[in-house]
Amino acid sequence: MIAVQNIGTRSPARIRRQWVKRVLWGVLFGLMVLIYGSHAPLITLTKVDGQVPFNPSSCVFMIELSKLLVSLASLVLTEGTSALQAPPPLLRVAPYAVPALLYALNNNLVVLMQAYMDPSSYQVLSNLKIASTALLYSFCLGKRLRPSQWLALGLLMCAGVCHSYSSLDLEDPGRVEAEEGPRIHITAWGLFLVLVYCCVSGLAAVYTERVLKSQKLPLSLQNIYLYVFGVAINGLSSFSFITGEKSFLEGYSGVVWVIIAGQAANGLLMSVVLKHGSGITRLFVISCSMLVNALLSWAMLGLQLTPFFLLPVSMIGLAAYLYYR
């Protein structure tokens, strides 16, 4: 019986299914890395006189609305309209309000941080969310980490400190850029925002994965619950600024719409990872997207990377190897 079972597990059909699954996960991983890594450079491309010309809150609202519409279409195509006829119990829907609040805060922080640092600084320092997510996994979900994984977290923290120390700019970044040309920089306020962003990001990821896996519901239906709150929260934020200096769609260009489409797709793909995979895959995306970001910043923005920049990059690469091996 053991011999027959081994033969069955190595049958061509089973091997083919495993390879197809790996290829699909590889394509999903590659798309997420590309989208994640291109986000900061694309936002920089939209700047006019160093300022983001559009309303960041309205941009986040359009991203959440796009994800909601895609989830609705997916649910109707897979489950039919009957899945939307009965109102869901309040206790089932209420848990999705928490990640919606956290993601709404983080989405706005991503746009805000671009004014206080260059794209590569943002991408490198945002890798600190690997440490915050792993710590929350360990303490909140009871996940045990090996000593080598804790060493990896220490390396990530050191990489963030090295990069921040080498690029910390307490002077006016606009004046420095005008005198010396584009270079890596980050202000003290930008460093604080990154730390807040990483902590909120880790908490949102851990909580969302727990909610998605604890309820045996179609993923498209769970996404609807999540994005309804996201649309409501970000809608209140965006429409409250309509009477201000910028109108709802003012400053929108083709690049902005590309950002909206990309971030909507990234959010939907991330829900697939958290539902059927684990948050570890999300951490892989964060690490690998740094390379995409650096290449795009060099090719699209002409950013000059200093040799010291390679030190935190190498430390992050070693930390990723130790954590995931």
GIKA-V136422 format. One line per field, one symbol per residue. phi: phi as a letter, one per 40 degrees, with the letter a starting at -180 (. if undefined). burial: # if it has 9 or more other ideal C-beta (glycine too) atoms within 8 Angstrom, else .. Layout:
# GIKA-V136422
phi: ???
burial: ???
This chain:
# GIKA-V136422
phi: .ccccccccbcdcccccccccccccccccccccccccccccccccccbfgbccbcdccccccccccccccccccccccbgcccbcccccccccddccccccccccccccdcccccbacdccdccccccccccccccccccbgccbcdcccccccccccccccccccbcbccccccccccbgcacaaccccccccccdcccccccccccccccccbcbdccccccdcccccccccccccccbccccbccbcgcbccccccccccccccccccccccbbacccccddcccccccccccccccbgccccdccccccccccccccccbc
burial: .............##.........#..##.#################....#################.###.###..#...#........##..##.################.#######################..#......######.######.###.####...#..##.....#####..##.####################.....##################.##..#........##...#####################.#.#.##########.###.###..#.#.##..#.###.#########..
